[in-house]
Amino acid sequence: MRVIAGHFRSRVLSAPPGLDTRPTSDRLRETLFNVLAPRISGASFLDLYAGSGAVGIEAISRGASRVAFVERDPAAARVLRGNLESLHISEGFRVHAGSVKTFLQKRAADAGPKPDPNDIVFLDPPYDAADEYASTLNLLGGSTAAHLASNALVIAEHRRKTTLDERYGFLRRTRLLKQGDAALSFYVAEPTAL
């Protein structure tokens, strides 16, 4: 696994041991960032179910202004932090240990100033955790809207054979890309709902 392009191009990344974490393939990441190219420079990027951090690190490499990683598995979070350290990335990111649901709900419920909204959100839960897709997309398309900038893009990586809904609250799917056994569903946050 490697960084595809940008400042850290061709640098090797580690992956957590075992089969519990399934890193996004280099080829699928390249496809994803080819689509995101016009939006990535200066963007605020949220990497949910971050695993090794490969997707968020790719965003940093390509010019995202800040990236938040959310990962609940301690072993994966250690690998993620190790990848950031090995690339000498020391700013422009935060790693949040814990579940995605807790992260989204807590940040939306905080009474203090709201965090800067995210321009791009990427989610890649374990393929076998089908309920995580609906739960997270419903949160992003509803009660945790504070996480999204106007006209934000939300992308879900899933199995090619998995069918995600066309709508989750005010998120509307605008594109579906299939590659091998994987697929990327692109949702746009409709500005009138934010």
N, C-alpha and C positions, 0 to 999 in steps of 0.2 A: 504494500500500500504506500502511495506516495502523493505528494502535493502535485497537482496537475500543472498549474500555471501561476504567474505572478511572482511576487518577491521571493517566495520560498519554493519556487518551481523545482521539481525533481527530488526534493528532500524526502527521505523515507520516514514513514510514521509507523509506530507500533500499534498492534491491536491487542485487546484483552485476550487472555488464553481461554480455551474452551469454546463451546458453541452457543453460549447464552447471549453473546453480543455478535451481531452480524453487520460488519462494516459495509457501508455503501461502496460498491465497486468503483474502481478508478474510471471505468468507462461510463457508468451512470452519473458519477460526479461531474465528469467532463460534459456530458449532455446537459445536466442541470445548469451548470455555470455558463454554458453557451447561451442558454435561454435567459439567464439572469444578467448577462454581460452589460446591457444598457442600464441596469438598475443598481449594480453592486458597489460602485465607487461611492464612498461616503455614506453608505447605507448602515442602518442599525439592524443587526441580524440576530435572531433568536434561534438557537439550535436545541430543540427539544429531543429527549432521549438521545443525548449526544454521543454515548459510547466512547470511542477513541478520540472524538472531537474532529475527525477528518473533514466533515462538511464545514463546520465553523472555522477551522484553521484555513481551509480553502478560501472562505470568505475574507478572512484577515489578509491572506496572501494576495488577494485580488483587489484590496482597497476598501473593505468595509470599515467604517469609522469605529464601530464597537460591536462586540459579539458577546452574547450571554449564552453560556452552556448550561443545560440542566440535565443531570444524570444522577439516578438514585443508587446504582450499583457501586459499592465502594471500590471494587477491583477495576472497573471501567473508569471511574473517576481518577484513580491513581495513574492509569495509563494516559488518560487525557492530560492531566497535569504534567506528566513526564514528557508527552509530545510537545506541549507548550514550552517547557524548559529546554528541551533539546534544540528547539528552534530559536531560543533566546527571545521569546515573546514575553514581555514583562508588563505590557500595558494594553489598553483597548479591549479588555475582556474581563468577564467575571465567570466563575464556576459556581453553580448552585447545586449543592448536594441535597437530594431529596426527590420526591415524586413530582411529576409534571403537574398533576392536579393541584397539589398543595401549593406549589410555586405560583401557578396562575391565580388561584383563589386568594392566596395571601396578598400578593401584590395588588390585586384588584380591590381588596377590602381595606388596605392600609389607609389610615386617616390622613397621613402626611401628604406631602407633594407626590403626585403620581410620577412614575418613571417615564423617561422619554419613550414614546411609542416606537414600536418596531416597524421597519419598512418591509422586512422579509422574515417570515417564520418558516422553519423547516422542521418537520416531525417525521421520525422514523422509529415508531415503537416496534417491539418484537412482532414479527409477522403473525405469530400464533396468538397474540393478545388483541384480537379483533375488537373487543370492547374499548380498548384504548383509543382507537381511531375516532369512533363516534363520540366518546366522552370528551376528548381533547378538542376536536373540531367544533363540537357544540359549545364548549366553553369559549373558544376563540370567536365563535360566531354569535355569542350572546353575552353572558354575564361578565366576561373578562375582557371586554372590548377595549379597555384602557391600554392593553398591550399592543394595539394595532394603530399604525398611522393611517391617515386618510388614504384610501386606495392601496392599502398594504396587500402584499402577495403572501399567501399561505400555501406551502407545498407539502404534500404527504407522499412519502415513499411507501409502497405496499406491493404485495404479490400481484402479479399480472392478472391472476384469476379472481382476486378479491374485488368486489364491487363496492365502491364508496358512493354515498349519495351525491346528487347534483348540488344540493344545498344543505348548509348547516347554519341555521339562523340567517344572518346577513352575509354569510360567505357563499359565493356562487362559483361553481366549477366552470372554468373557461377553457381548460385544456387538459388532455390526457395523453401522456407519452408512454409508450410501452417499449421495453428493451429487455430481451431475454425473458427471464422469469419475473422481472420487476417492472413496476410502473410508477410514474409520477403523476399525481393529480394536482393541478394548479387551481387555487381558489383566489378570487379577488374579493376584498372587503369593499362592499358597496359604500361609497362615500356618504350617501344620505343617511346611512344607519349609524355612522360614528359620531 
